[in-house]
Amino acid sequence: MFTNCFMAGSRPNYHGTLTFLDLSQCMLSDARGRQLGAMLVENTQLTHLDLEHNGFGPEGATALADALSRCCGLKALNMSQNEIDDKGVERLAEGVRAIS
């Protein structure tokens, strides 16, 4: 359902109650990473986010990192098997550090 919402360009309304989100292997792009980042900022209850094996590159990683720095409840993040360069990894690390 969530991926279909992304594809339709709409934003699901979870009122900040979503705690676990697995979007692994969904072929999400950097543009979808920006959309996801905007949603993450609105959800303070998310504790686990799995984005393994998508199409995120440096731009998507940066958008997610910015959101992570404002998303205070995250405990686990999986970004393996993406196309993130060293700068993108650094930005993600900064975002994750800001959570602590």
C-alpha positions in Angstrom: 0.0 0.0 0.0 2.7 2.5 1.0 4.6 2.0 -2.3 1.4 2.5 -4.3 0.9 5.8 -2.5 4.4 6.8 -3.5 3.7 5.9 -7.1 0.5 7.9 -7.1 2.3 10.9 -5.8 0.1 11.2 -2.7 1.2 11.1 0.9 -0.3 8.6 3.3 -1.5 10.1 6.5 -0.3 8.1 9.5 -0.6 10.9 12.0 2.9 10.0 13.4 1.9 6.5 14.6 3.9 4.4 12.2 6.7 2.6 14.1 8.1 0.1 11.6 8.5 0.7 7.8 10.0 -1.8 5.4 10.5 -0.4 1.9 13.3 -2.7 1.0 13.7 -3.8 -2.7 11.0 -1.3 -3.8 13.2 0.3 -6.5 12.8 3.8 -4.9 14.7 6.6 -6.5 16.3 9.8 -5.1 13.1 11.7 -5.9 11.2 9.2 -3.7 13.9 9.6 -1.1 13.0 13.3 -0.9 9.3 12.4 -0.5 10.1 9.9 2.2 12.2 12.4 4.0 9.3 14.9 4.1 7.1 12.2 5.6 9.7 11.1 8.2 9.9 14.6 9.6 6.2 14.4 10.4 6.5 10.9 12.1 8.2 11.0 15.5 7.2 7.5 16.4 9.1 5.6 13.7 11.7 3.3 15.3 12.7 1.0 12.4 13.3 2.0 8.8 14.4 -0.6 6.2 15.4 0.9 2.8 17.7 -1.9 1.7 18.3 -2.5 -2.0 16.7 0.6 -3.6 18.0 3.1 -6.1 19.1 5.8 -3.6 22.1 7.7 -4.5 23.9 10.7 -2.9 20.9 13.0 -3.4 18.4 10.6 -1.8 20.8 9.9 1.0 21.2 13.7 1.7 17.4 14.2 1.7 17.0 11.3 4.1 19.8 12.5 6.3 18.2 15.9 6.7 15.0 14.3 7.7 16.7 11.9 10.1 18.3 14.8 12.0 14.8 16.0 12.8 13.2 12.5 13.4 14.0 11.7 17.0 12.6 8.1 17.6 14.6 6.1 15.0 16.6 3.1 16.5 17.4 1.1 13.4 18.1 2.1 9.8 19.1 -0.2 6.9 20.4 1.5 3.8 22.5 -1.4 2.5 22.6 -2.2 -1.2 22.0 1.3 -2.4 24.2 3.5 -4.6 25.3 6.0 -2.0 28.8 7.5 -2.3 31.1 8.4 0.6 29.6 11.9 0.9 26.1 10.4 1.1 27.3 8.0 3.8 28.8 10.9 5.8 25.5 12.8 5.6 23.5 9.8 6.8 25.9 9.3 9.7 25.5 13.0 10.6 21.7 12.6 10.5 21.8 9.5 12.6 24.2 11.1 15.2 21.7 14.0 15.5 19.1 11.5 16.7 21.1 10.5 19.7 
